[in-house]
Amino acid sequence: MQSLRRLEQKCSGGNLLKIHTNKCTNGQCEAKLDGASTREKKAQFWIINIATGKKCIEVCHHGYTYALKAVVNSNNVTFIKNQRCVDTLSNEFQFEEDIISEKPLIYKFNIDNNKCLGVKEGCDDATLYLISYIEGKDRDRRCFFQKP
């Protein structure tokens, strides 16, 4: 997953989704958009179709499986250790994928009908957040991704 906002702004440090297993607390690891290469194991993910018709984002690293979780009330997005997308999942692991453009393929991941995975404005913060968006302003590029 490549952040279109960070790519267009030519942010240093990268623009690919990356798990930071060296920054984990109680089995929750940071999710950032600062991966620089698709060859990095920490930047290689699977977007998995689950039984609800939604998507789940998963990564395996050093023998552990992590799934991306978005906590709506706090806007925190983290990877949860020992969580797999095939397991029974709460809504916080389930995302709706909206395709914005076919060529190039641009998409966004929504949760809770009015929030999407995204980055803040500028290049200073590569952390992945839940971004609130206003209906009708669906061209907010902070939430747009493409496949590298």
N, C-alpha and C positions, 0 to 999 in steps of 0.2 A: 504494500500500500504506500503510495507516494502522495504527499501533501501537495496539492496544486498551488496553494498559497505560498508555501515555503519555496517551491520550485520557481515560481514566477518572480519572487522577490530575491532570488539567488542568495538565500540565507546560507551562511557558512555552517559547517558541521553536518549538513545533510538534510534530507527531507523524507526519508523512508521510515515507516513505523518500525520501532525497535524496542525490545524488552530489555530492561536494565536489571539483570539478576543480581548485580552487586549492590542494588539499592532496594532491598526488600525488607519489609517489616511485617511480622506475623503472617507470612505466606502471601503478602501482597507486594508485587513488584511494579516499579514505575513503567509507564508506557509513554514513550516520547517519539517525536518525528525527527530524529537526528541521525538515522542510519545513512551511511554514505555509499554502501555497495550492496547489491543483491547477493553477493557472495558471503556476506556476514551471516553467520548462523542465527544471530539474534535478530536479524531483519528478514527472516524467511518464515512466512505465515501461511496458514490455510484458512480460507473462508469457506465454512462448511454450511451446507443446507441442512436445516434441522426439521423435525416433524411438523412444527408449527407453520412452516413455509417461510420462516425468517432465517437469518444468517447468524452464525457464531464465528468468532475469530480465535484461532488456536495456534500455539507454537509449542514445539518440543525442544528442550535444551538440557543437556547433561542428564538425560534419562528422566526428566520431569516433564509433565504436560501442564501447560498454563492456558487458561481461557480468559479473554478480555471481558471485564465486568465494568459496567457504568452505573454508578449510584446516582439516581436522578435527584434526590434531595440535596446532595452535596456537590454534584457536578464532577466528582472524582471518577477517573477512569484508570483502572489498574489491571494487571494480570494476576490471576489467582492461581497459586501453585497447587498441583495435584487436582486440577479441575479439567475435565474433558468435555468437549461439545456434545458427545453422544450420551452423556449422563443426563439425568433429569435436571433441567436448568430453570432457574427463576427468570423472570422477565428481564432482569438486569444484564443477562448474557445474550439476549435476543435482539437483533437489530433488523430493521427493514432496510433493504438496499433499494435506493432509487437511482435509476440510470438517468443522468442529466443530458448526456450526449453520447451518440454511438461512435462518431469518428471525430476526434479521438474519443475513446471510451472514458467517460468521466462519470463518477457516481458519488453518492453520499450515503451514509448510514444513519438512520433515524432511530430514536427510541422515545417513547412517551409522547408521540405525536407532535411535539413542539421543540425537540432538542435533537441535535446531531453531533456526531463525533467531529472534532475539529481543533484548530489551533487559534491562539489569540493573534491579534494584529501584530505586525512587525516580526523581527527575527530574534528578539531577546529571549523568548520563552518557547522551547520546542515541546513542552508537555502537551499530551493529548487530553483534551477536556470535553465535557458536554457543553455545547454552545446553544443557547436559546436563540431561536429564530422566529421572525414574525411572518405569518402567512402572507403570501404575495411578494415577499422579499426572498424568494427561493434562489436567487442568484448570489447568495452570500458565499464567496469563494473560500472562506475559512473552513468550510465543511466539505470541500470538493477533493476527491482523490482520483488518481489514475493508477493503472498498473504499469510499473516500470518496464 
